[in-house]
Amino acid sequence: MELDKNEFKALVSLLEDEDEEVNRHVEGKIMSLGSDVIPFLEEQWENSFDPNIQRKIEDMIHTLQFSQLKERFRAWKETGGESLLEGMWLISLYQYPDTEINDLNKEIEQIYYDIWVELKEDLHPYDQIKIINGALFTKLKFRANTKNFHSPNNSFLKSVLESKRGNPISLSVVYMLVAEKLGLPIYGVNLPNLFIITYKNEELQFYVNAFNRGLIFSKKDIDNYLANLNLTPKPIYYEPCSNEDIIKRVLRNLILAFEKLGEHHKSEEVKELLIEVSGGIDLDALGL
């Protein structure tokens, strides 16, 4: 950063000037310094007793953090979206910018260890799933958040791990992240109106509903589900989807959640994140 602390403090003090032109110039100068300036702005916020100055600083911090977040989403997509954990961490950063990916990973590691000590290699896949279900839904008490199904927090992995409440896709993500560490072939499946997971190897494929305490079911059950919705079966409804597909769906859920709360500014910002993950403006990808 070009300015030292004293120079920066003097610059921020100019935000008190009643001249709007001066304010615009000062804000433009601060914003031009980029995300590196965020810790300095946070320090000035703590030292300020003027609510108007604090509000201006908050707006600048959010704008800088949001710009940085869009760049991170772009980079995540461009590198192939290989890490589901990283994608979910980026979504958490929107609401909780201090979230550390290492903290999320440690929590997943702890769940993994609770299951690993009970899992035996020669167990049938159904029995492996039952052990995971017992750990997640009985011992650790992860639950479907039916009371607040449309809460934005259902889309933030940080919140889901803390509250142990989530929607179908966020509970499935926890399940998948743990399964990945266990080395099990478990993947996400994009069903209409319901996100599920599948256990799939060369010999066997079946499905699991994390939103219903890990209920195991078959392809025939998906056939019936689609028939009840009057939908034509498609391969996408039965086969694993990509991490990018998962992150897009979580972002779409988040857009809907903010819209239901009337927080339209936030829903518009999340649409911008979805555009980054979609590689540009794509109304079909946005589901709009």
Secondary structure by P-SEA (a helix, b strand, c coil): ccccaaaaaaaaaacccccaaaaaaaaaaaaaacccaaaaaaaaaaacccaaaaaaaaaaaaaaaaaaaaaaaaaaaaaccccaaaaaaaaaaaccccccaaaaaaaaaaaaaaaaaaccccccaaaaaaaaaaacccccccccccccccccccccaaaaaacccccaaaaaaaaaaaaaaaccbbbbbbccccccccccccccccccccccccccccaaaaaaaaaaacccccccccccccaaaaaaaaaaaaaaaaaaacaaaaaaaaaaaaaaaacccccccccc
